[in-house]
């Protein structure tokens, strides 16, 4: 702020202020016609005035208004180059999107791990043969008849083991 005041004084006690008041509206119109955005126009006007403030010999120029609008044209060209390089016209605003996901929440993940641990504990409490039958049926997708043949037991024995195992697993909920 002190630099701005010093610059204003250096330009003859407020001549920069007079220049900015006189040219602000025409510069806003100039930038609005070229950008179509009030926010972009405001930003460009501010950037232009900053550039002008940095120029120590500003008021010694022959055609000050011409220089100001030439600088404004250069700012527009720079903005177009930046926007093109960044492909800002191809960006979509995703800040307001509510993104749906199939991923479980942290709470759901914790609950699932806890339930799995309870299921494993229930399976561990079963006799070895019942554990084997559950694994063959649920994970190997074998039929009761295939399990009975493989273990050398009757189909009804396989069914009884499965009923006990399912009862034990139902108790975990």
N, C-alpha and C positions, 0 to 999 in steps of 0.2 A: 504494500500500500504506500509506503514511504517513497518507493521508486516511482510510482504513478504520480504522486504529488510533486516530486522533484521534476518529473518529465513535464507536467503541466506548467510548472513555473518556468522551466527552460523554454517552453514554447510561447512564452509571452503572456503569462498570467491568465490562462484559461482558453487560449486559442484552440487547443486540442479538444477541450470540452465543447466549444462552439462548433468545431468541425464534426465531432461525433453526433451532436444534436442535429446538425443540418443534414448529415448524410445517413443517419440511422434508418429512417423510413425508406428512402430510395434503395438502400442496400438490402433491407429486408424484402422489398418487392423484387429486386433483382434476383436474390437467392431463392425466394419462394417460386418464382416463375421457372427456375431451373431445377429445383429439387422437389417441389410439390409438398414439402414438409415444413411445417412451422418450426419444429424442433431443430431440424437440420439448418434452416435459415438462421435461427437464433445462434446456434453454435458457430456457424460460419461468420456471422457478423462479429461475434466476440473474438474469434480467431483473427479476423482481419484487423480489428482495433488493436489487438495485442501486437501484431506485426508492425502496425503503424507506430505504435508507441516505442518500439525498439529502434526505429529509424531516426537517428539524431538530426539528419538534415532534411526532415520531412517538409518543413515550412519554407525551405529554400528552393523547392522544386518549382519549375515554371508552370506546369499544368497539374496541380495537386489533385483535382477531381479525376482527371484522366488516369493519374497514377493509382488512385484509390480503386477505380473500377477495373483497371488492368490487373491489379493485385487480386481483386474479387474474382475475376475470370480465371486467374491462375489457381485460386483456391478451389473453384469448381472443378477444374481439370484434375487437380490433385485428389479431390474427393472421388471423382469418377474412377480414376486409376486405382485408388485404395479399395473402393467397393467392388470393382471388377476383379482385382486380385483376390479379394476375400470371398467373392461370389455371394455377397450379402443378399442379392435378389433371389437366390436359391435357398436361403435359410428359412426354415419354418420356426415360428415361435412355439416352443414346447413348454413354456413356463406354466400355462394354465391347463395342461393336459393331465388327466388322471389316468395314469398308466396302469392297466390291469395286468396282473401277472399270475401265472399258475404256481409260482414258487411259494412254498409255505412261509408263513411269518416266523419270526424267531420263537414265539410262543408255541406255534404249532409244531415246529421242529423239536422243541424241548419235550412237549407232550408225547410226540411220536417216539422219541428215544426212550422216554420213561415207560411207555406202554410196551415197546419192544423188550426192554429189560425185564418187565414183569412177565411177558410171554415166555422169554427164555428161562426165567426162574421157574415158571410153571412147568415148562417142558422138562427142565432138569429134575423136577420132583417126581416125574413119571418113571416107571420101571423102564429099563433099557429097551425091551421089546416094544413097548408102546411108543417110545421115542422113535425107534426105527420105523415103525408103521406110519407114524405121522409124517416123517421125512419122506418116505417113499410115496405116500399118497399126495402130499401137498407140494413137494419140491421136485419129485421125479415123475409126478402125474401118472402113477401106476394105478390100475384098478384093484379092487379088493381081491379079485381072483388072481391077478398077477402077484400081488403081495403074498397071498396065501401059498401059492406055488413056490415062490422064492424062499419063504421062511419055513416051509414045510408044516404049515398049520391050516386049520379049517378057515373057510370064509367067515363063519360066525365068530370065530376067535378074533379075526381081524376087525370085524364090526364092533365087538365088545371093547377091544383096545381103543378103537377110534372114539367110541362113545365116552369112555372114561377120559380120554385125552381132551375131547371137546368140552366136557364138563369142567375139567381143570382150567382150560383156557377161558371159558366163560366167566369163571370166578375172578379174573383179573380186572374186569371192568367195574 
